[in-house]
Amino acid sequence: NSKESEALKIASEKAKSFSINSKTKDDVIISENNNGDKNWEKILTDYESYTNQCIKLLKKANSGDVSAMTEYLEVLQKAQDIQESFLEAEDAITTGQMERFMKIQQKLIDATSDM
């Protein structure tokens, strides 16, 4: 159904719009050493899981699988949780963690550009 597919595309757009710079650029501290916050690892792992889930649901919806909409509700809650994690993160992020974040975003961009 095109409505389900459109809803999932909106979810993927939300995922692509996540930004470590959600607060302001000045609030993001990139650590010069490798002692970034361990919390960023959890945030990035959650974000990667969410991204993989979005890609999976988009593929299901594009193939006409209506069960994707049922799963979509779970994804919406996860999106909200991840956005809050980004906003609440206070410690420095390492260059490696920033690179990981950008790779995750690129994975979603690549997957959605094929659809």
Stockholm file with secondary structure:
# STOCKHOLM 1.0

chainA/1-115         NSKESEALKIASEKAKSFSINSKTKDDVIISENNNGDKNWEKILTDYESYTNQCIKLLKKANSGDVSAMTEYLEVLQKAQDIQESFLEAEDAITTGQMERFMKIQQKLIDATSDM
#=GR chainA/1-115 SS CHHHHHHHHHHHHHHHHCCTTSSCGGGCCEESSSCCCHHHHHHHHHHHHHHHHHHHHHHHHHTTCTHHHHHHHHHHHHHHHHHHHHHHCCSCEEHHHHHHHHHHHHHHHHHHHTC
#=GC SS_cons         CHHHHHHHHHHHHHHHHCCTTSSCGGGCCEESSSCCCHHHHHHHHHHHHHHHHHHHHHHHHHTTCTHHHHHHHHHHHHHHHHHHHHHHCCSCEEHHHHHHHHHHHHHHHHHHHTC
//
